[in-house]
Amino acid sequence: MRYVMESRDEARRLLVQERSGNAREALLAAGLQRGDRVLDAGCGPGGITELIAEMVGSSGHVTGMDVSEERLAQARQLNQHHAHVRFQSGDVRRTGLPDAAFDFTWCQFVLQYVPDRWDALAELARVTRPGGKVVISEFDGFGLGNWPFPEPLQQWCQHFTNALLRTVGLDVHVGRKVFHAMRQLGLAQVRVHLLPQFVIAGTADAAMYQDWETRFSALEPAVAPLLGGLEDYRAMCQKYLELLADPDALKYSILLVTEGTRP
């Protein structure tokens, strides 16, 4: 599985995203408890792993898993002060972990990138003990909640998200689909928590602006050919960045945190 967002700046971007998001609120809403054995599936550079480790305390245990050895090295460095944390290489679709090994399995911003994402969900349920929680945190309609939203830019954003799905399998609407998938899988007590991923009333700050610049740059090789070529792609990306900088525009995105219990 190739990670389409890879770039020289991606580790920094991911860590900023992890530390500035609503992970603590989402984890608490889904019922994370002290002493839990937790899998952080697709842990990236380990920012949320660190948060989970603090929340479960030394009586708990956290396993961080990622396909990227580079990310795992960063995560180990960040979490070296936590004796109850370990990291290992693994694919969310085929973890190689024992059945029923965790009380709480957490996976954020991963299924959106995985073509066979529901196989991955089944694997995450398998490694969760009966009575344990599987928690999937994903955005829904990322980057599409804006007003004013000029019609040409709105249409381009729709073409952009369609191109992502066709070329690299990235689904910006995956958040809304997890509830149904958990029900079909047979998970019990499936609940959905709605949180803001971001709300920008006015001009976006420098970190958000840079985040979008990094996204557009990383995705350029895959989607620019489907969107009129490089020149047109960069021109429309600039239009979106101008929208982020508009002091009179609202920009927002929602996060759907879906939890299910393994029977």
C-alpha positions in Angstrom: 0.0 0.0 0.0 1.5 3.3 -1.1 0.9 6.4 1.0 0.0 9.1 -1.6 0.6 12.0 0.7 4.3 11.3 1.2 6.6 14.3 1.1 9.7 15.7 2.8 7.4 17.7 5.0 4.9 15.0 5.8 6.2 14.0 9.2 5.9 17.6 10.5 2.5 18.0 8.9 1.2 14.8 10.6 2.5 15.7 14.0 1.0 19.2 13.8 -2.3 17.6 12.8 -2.2 15.1 15.6 -1.4 17.6 18.3 -3.8 20.3 17.1 -6.8 18.0 16.5 -9.6 16.7 18.8 -8.0 13.3 19.5 -8.4 13.6 23.3 -12.0 14.6 23.1 -12.6 11.8 20.6 -10.9 9.2 22.7 -12.8 10.2 25.8 -16.1 10.2 23.9 -15.4 6.6 22.7 -14.7 5.4 26.2 -10.9 5.1 26.5 -10.0 4.2 30.1 -7.0 4.0 32.3 -5.4 0.5 32.2 -6.6 -0.3 28.7 -4.5 -2.2 26.3 -4.7 -0.1 23.1 -3.7 -0.5 19.5 -3.0 2.7 17.6 -3.3 1.4 14.1 -1.6 3.7 11.6 0.2 5.6 14.3 2.3 7.8 12.0 5.0 9.8 14.0 3.4 8.9 17.3 1.7 12.1 18.5 -1.6 10.4 19.3 0.2 7.3 20.6 1.8 9.6 23.2 -1.5 11.0 24.1 -3.1 7.6 24.5 -0.1 6.5 26.7 -0.7 9.4 29.0 -4.5 8.7 29.2 -4.2 4.9 29.9 -1.3 5.4 32.4 1.4 3.0 33.3 -1.2 0.3 34.2 -2.2 0.2 30.5 -0.2 -0.6 27.4 -0.1 0.9 23.9 1.0 -0.7 20.7 1.7 1.7 17.8 1.7 0.2 14.3 2.5 1.7 10.9 3.7 0.6 7.5 6.4 3.3 7.4 9.7 2.5 9.1 10.5 6.2 9.0 7.4 7.1 10.9 8.0 4.3 13.4 11.5 5.7 14.1 10.0 9.1 14.7 7.3 7.6 17.0 9.9 5.6 19.0 11.9 8.8 19.5 8.9 10.8 20.6 7.7 8.1 23.0 11.0 6.9 24.4 10.0 8.1 27.9 7.0 5.7 28.0 7.9 2.2 29.1 4.4 1.0 28.4 4.5 1.8 24.7 5.9 -0.3 21.9 5.9 0.0 18.1 5.9 -2.5 15.3 5.7 -2.5 11.6 2.4 -3.6 10.2 -0.4 -3.1 7.7 -3.9 -2.4 9.0 -5.3 -5.0 6.6 -3.0 -7.8 7.8 -1.5 -6.8 11.2 -0.1 -10.2 12.2 -1.3 -9.5 15.7 -3.0 -12.1 17.9 -6.8 -12.4 18.0 -8.5 -10.5 20.9 -5.3 -8.8 22.0 -6.7 -5.3 22.7 -9.3 -3.6 24.8 -9.5 -0.5 22.6 -8.4 -0.3 18.9 -8.0 3.2 17.5 -7.5 4.1 13.9 -7.5 7.7 12.6 -7.1 9.1 9.1 -6.1 5.7 7.7 -9.1 4.0 6.1 -9.5 6.9 3.8 -6.3 5.8 2.0 -6.9 2.1 2.0 -8.6 0.7 -1.1 -9.8 -2.5 0.7 -10.8 -0.5 3.8 -13.5 -2.8 5.0 -11.1 -5.7 5.1 -9.0 -3.5 7.3 -11.9 -2.8 9.6 -12.6 -6.5 9.9 -8.9 -7.1 10.8 -9.1 -4.3 13.5 -12.2 -6.0 14.9 -10.4 -9.4 15.0 -7.6 -8.1 17.2 -10.0 -6.5 19.6 -11.3 -8.6 22.5 -15.0 -9.4 22.9 -16.5 -6.5 24.7 -13.7 -4.2 23.5 -14.0 -1.1 21.3 -13.1 -0.6 17.7 -12.9 3.2 17.1 -12.5 4.8 13.6 -11.9 8.5 13.3 -12.3 10.0 9.8 -13.3 13.3 8.3 -16.3 13.7 6.0 -16.2 16.0 3.0 -12.8 17.4 3.9 -12.2 20.8 2.4 -15.7 21.2 1.0 -17.3 23.1 3.8 -16.8 26.8 2.8 -18.9 29.9 2.4 -18.7 32.0 0.3 -17.6 29.2 -2.1 -17.3 30.5 -5.7 -19.0 28.2 -8.1 -16.0 27.5 -10.3 -13.9 26.7 -7.3 -16.6 24.5 -5.8 -16.9 22.5 -9.0 -13.1 22.1 -9.2 -13.0 20.8 -5.6 -15.6 18.2 -6.5 -13.5 17.2 -9.6 -10.5 17.1 -7.3 -12.0 14.8 -4.8 -13.4 12.5 -7.6 -9.9 12.4 -9.1 -8.4 11.4 -5.8 -10.8 8.5 -5.5 -10.2 7.3 -9.1 -6.4 7.6 -9.1 -5.3 6.8 -5.6 -8.4 5.5 -3.8 -8.5 8.4 -1.3 -12.1 8.8 -0.2 -12.9 12.1 1.5 -16.4 10.9 2.4 -15.3 7.7 4.2 -16.4 9.0 7.6 -20.1 8.7 6.8 -19.6 5.1 5.6 -18.1 3.6 8.7 -21.3 3.3 10.7 -22.9 1.1 8.0 -19.7 -1.0 7.6 -19.5 -1.7 11.4 -23.2 -2.7 11.4 -22.6 -5.1 8.4 -19.6 -6.5 10.2 -21.7 -7.4 13.2 -20.2 -5.0 15.7 -22.6 -4.1 18.6 -23.6 -0.8 20.1 -22.3 1.2 17.1 -22.3 4.9 17.9 -21.1 8.0 16.1 -19.6 11.1 17.7 -19.6 14.3 15.6 -16.7 16.7 16.3 -15.3 19.7 14.4 -12.0 18.9 12.7 -11.4 22.5 12.1 -13.4 25.8 12.1 -11.8 28.8 10.5 -13.9 31.9 10.8 -11.8 34.3 8.8 -8.2 34.0 7.7 -6.5 30.7 8.2 -3.4 30.7 10.3 0.1 29.9 8.8 0.0 26.3 10.0 -3.3 25.6 8.2 -2.1 27.4 5.1 1.1 25.4 5.0 -0.8 22.2 5.6 -2.9 22.8 2.4 0.2 23.8 0.4 1.8 20.5 1.4 -1.3 18.5 0.5 -1.6 20.1 -2.9 2.1 19.6 -3.7 2.1 15.9 -2.7 -1.1 15.1 -4.7 0.0 17.1 -7.8 1.6 14.1 -9.7 -1.5 11.9 -9.3 -4.3 14.3 -10.0 -3.0 17.3 -12.0 -3.2 15.3 -15.3 -6.9 14.7 -14.7 -7.6 18.4 -13.9 -6.4 20.2 -17.0 -2.7 19.7 -16.5 -0.1 21.3 -14.3 -0.8 24.9 -15.0 -4.5 24.7 -14.5 -4.0 22.6 -11.4 -1.7 25.0 -9.7 -3.9 28.0 -10.6 -6.9 26.4 -9.0 -4.9 25.4 -5.9 -3.9 29.0 -5.6 -7.6 30.0 -5.7 -8.3 27.6 -2.8 -5.4 29.0 -0.8 -6.8 32.5 -1.4 -10.1 31.3 0.0 -8.3 30.1 3.1 -6.8 33.6 3.4 -10.1 35.4 2.9 -11.0 37.2 6.2 -14.7 37.2 5.3 -15.1 33.4 4.5 -16.0 30.5 6.8 -14.1 27.3 6.4 -14.9 24.1 8.4 -14.7 20.4 8.3 -16.3 17.7 10.5 -14.9 14.6 12.1 -17.0 11.4 12.5 -15.7 9.2 15.3 -17.4 5.8 15.0 -17.2 3.2 17.8 -18.4 -0.4 17.8 -18.1 -3.2 20.3 -16.9 -6.6 19.3 -19.5 -9.1 20.4 
